[in-house]
Amino acid sequence: MPSRRAVTGRSQEPRRRFAEELRLLRGARGESLRRLGERLGWDPSTFGKMESGESLGSPEIVEALDQHYGTPGLLLTLWELALADPSQFREQYRRYMVLEAEAEAVSLWHYGVSTVHGLLQTPGYAREVLTLGGLVGTELNQQVEARTGRRKLLEGEDAPPFRAILSEAVLRTSLRDPREWRQQLEYLLAASERSAITLQVLPHSAGLYGLVSTDMMFLRLLDGSTVAYAENAHRGELIEETGAVERLLRRYDAMRDLAFSPADSRKFMMRMLEEVPCEPSI
């Protein structure tokens, strides 16, 4: 098949194309970032970050820009494509992200050995984790936004069933900033109240178990097959061979039998929240 000929000469990568369209539209108006901020009521730096590709902004901002430029729905469509584009994630995650994005209305099972899964992370939590991985500046901001944007998968009436088993270590390893840690625990508690989400805590008292050192996610796809994604601090591996996935699933089921019930897990998370230092009074 012949390669696709670029007609407009503009970027074919969704995130870059979105930023490019924003720059072109503002340039055609002859507006400064400051003037745009004054007219729409947001800080000019917000639009500057969106035009540089550092940030995608929020749907509210994009809808306001669509109205301002007279492009009904165009920018919002480009924003949604940029948000869902797996190329915004680092290479080791891309194949997995494509499968996750395609796995609509199917089940997801996760085990977290040391950190909260990305689908449940607050921006503050994601930033600290990604900083430990060496990200800084613009790339850090992009990856934080990409990671927290994934939470949309678990929102809404059509969200797929999601079960997460959290090692007790996950909830006892706090963030440096108590306020950010409190927000993360509060988010987990709120998420556990959604009908599609089941959170369980695997206590230290359970002893050793089959996935003792490996973060694991299982995705049940539309064709009925299941794939597994194993990850540590340095690399991730997508596992699609049926026998290997089945063995990992059996280990996961055994761990689930050792975990607290969802109700007792909520009580445990509430105790962890109560132990977070209160902000000093002024």
N, C-alpha and C positions, 0 to 999 in steps of 0.2 A: 504494500500500500504506500503511495507517495506521501511524503511528509506534508503536514498541513502548512499552507502558505500563510504567513502573517499578513493580514489585510490592513490593520490599523497601525502596526508597528509598535503597539503597546504591549506591556508585559502580559504573559499568559499565566503567570503565577498569581493566584487569587489575592493574597495579602498585598503584594506589590501593586497589583492592578487597582485595588481599592484605594491605596494611598495615592497612586498616580491620578486617578479620577478626581480625588479631592483637590489635589494641587491644580489640576487643569480647570476645574470649575471655579475655584477661587480666583485663579489667574485671569479667566475670561471676564470676571466681574471687576477685576482691578481692585480687589479689597485686600487690606492688610489683615493679618491675624488679629491684631488688636481691634480693628473695626468689626470683624466677624464675631469676635467674642462679645463686643458691646451689643450687637444686634440680637444675638441668640441667648445671651445671658450665661455663658460659660467662660471659664478662664481661657485666654488665648493660647496658653501653653498646651491645653488639652488638644486643640486643633493642630498645633504644631507637631505634637507627638503622633497624631493620627496621620498627618501628611508625610511624616518621615518613616512611617511603618513601625514606630516604637510601640504604638498602642492602637487597638481597634476601636476604642471608645465603647459607648453603650448604645443599645438600640434606640433609647430616647434621643440621644444626641444625633444619631444617624437619621432618624425620622425628621428631626428639626432641620437638618441640612437638606434633606430631600425637599422639604417644603420651601426652604429658603432659596434653593437653586432652581426650583420648578422641575424637579426630576422625580415625580411620584413613584416610589417603590424601587427605583434604579439603585440608589446607594444602599438601601436596606438589603436588596438582593445580593449585591456585591459583598456587603458586610457578612451576611450569612454564609456565603461561599468561602470567604476568608476565614471565618471562625471554624468552619468544618474541615478546612483543608489540612490533611495529615502532614503535608510538607513543612508545616510550621513547627512540628515536633522534631527532636533530634533523631538522627538516622536509626538508632537502635530500636526506637519505638514505632516506626512508621507502619510497618506491616501489621503490627498488633492494632494500631489505631484505626487502620482501614477496616479491619474485621470488626472492631468495636463499633465503629460508625455504622456498619452495615447490619449489625445485630439488633435491629429494631424489634421490639416486642418479644424478645427471647430472654433467657435467664442468664445472670452473671453471678458467679460465686468467687469470693476473694478471701485470702488469708494474709494478714499483715503481721510480720514477725517483729518489726521494729518501728515502722512509721505508718501513719494514716494513709490510706490509698488516695491517689490523686482525685478520684471522683468525690471524695469527702473532705478535701482540704480547703481551708480558708486561704485567702490571699497571703495573710501573714505567715501561716504555716508553710505554704508553698514557697514563699520567698526565702525562708530560712533553710529549707531543705535544698533548694536549688543553689543557694549561695555556697553551701557546703560542697556542692559539686563543681565549684569553680566559676560559676557564671557571675558576670558583673555587668553593670551599665545597661545598654539597650537590649542586649541578648537576654539578660536576666528579666527585664520587664516584659519582654515578648513571651518568654517561657512561663512566667507567672500567669500572664493573661491567658495563654493557651491552655495551661493546666486547669485553672479555675473555670475557664469557659466550658470544659468538659462536663461540669456538674449539670449542665442542661439535659444530659442524657437521662438523669434520674428525676427530672422534674416533669410535672404535668400528668394528666390522666393516662397517657399512653406510655409512661415510663416502664421499662422492663423490670421484672422482679430482680432484686439485688440483695444478696446475702454477704455480709462481711464478718469474718471471725477475726477479732483483734487480740493478739497476744497481750497479756497484762503489761508487758514491757512498753507497749505502744502508749498506754495511758499513764505510765509512770515516768516517761521520758518527756519532760516539759520543754517548752520553748524558753529562750532567754528572757523574753518579754512576758511577764505574767498576764498582761492585758490581752496579748495575742493568744496565749495559751488558753485563757478563759474563753475567748471567742471561739476557739477551735472545739473545746469541750461542749460549749453551748450549741454549736452547730451539729455536733454528733448526736446530742440528745434530741434536738429538733428533727434531725434526719430519721432517727429511730422511731419517730411517731408517724412517719409516712407509711401508708399501707403497703407500698411496694418494696420497702427497705426493712431488712432484718439484720440487726447488729447483735453479735454475741461476743463475750469476753472469754478468752481461754486463760484461766488463772495459772500462776506459777505452780500451784499445788498439783496440777495435772501431770507434772513430771515431763520426761522426754516423750516425744511424739514424732510421727512420720515426716513432718515438714518443719522440723525444729529450726532450720536456718535459712529458709527460702520463702520469700514473698511469692504468692501464687494467685493467678486469676484464671478462672475457667469461663469460657464463653460458649453458650449453646447457640448454634447458628440456625438460620432459617431452614436449612436442609436436614436438620435433626442431628448433625454431627456436633462434636464438642472439641474445642481446642484449648490448650493450656498455655499460659505465659508465665515463665519462671524468671525471677529478677533478683539481683543483689545490687550492692552499691556500685558495681563496676560494669555490669552488662546484663542484658536480658536475652531470653531464648524463647522463641515460639515453638511449641511442641504440638504437632498435628498427627503423629502416628497413633492409631487407635489404641494399641496395646499399652503404650506408655501413658497416654492420657487416662486410660481406665485405672491403671495402677495408682496414679496420683489422686484420682477421684476417691478411690477406696481409702487412701490415707486421710483425705479431707473429711470424709464421712466419719472416720474414727475420731478425728479431732473434734468434730461437731458434737459427738456424744460426750466428750469430756468438758465442753464449754458450759458456762453458765447459761441458763435460759434467757430469752430476750428480756423478760421482766427483771430478772436478777442482774442482768448486764446493765440495764438502765440504772438500777440502784447503785451498782458499782461506779458507773460513770458520774453519777450525782455525788458520790462520796469523793471522787477525784476532784470534782469541781469545787466542792466545799473546802478542799485543802489548798486551793490556789490562794496565795496571799492577796488580801484586799488592797486596793489602791489607797495610799496614805491620804488622809483628809487634809484639805488646805486651810 
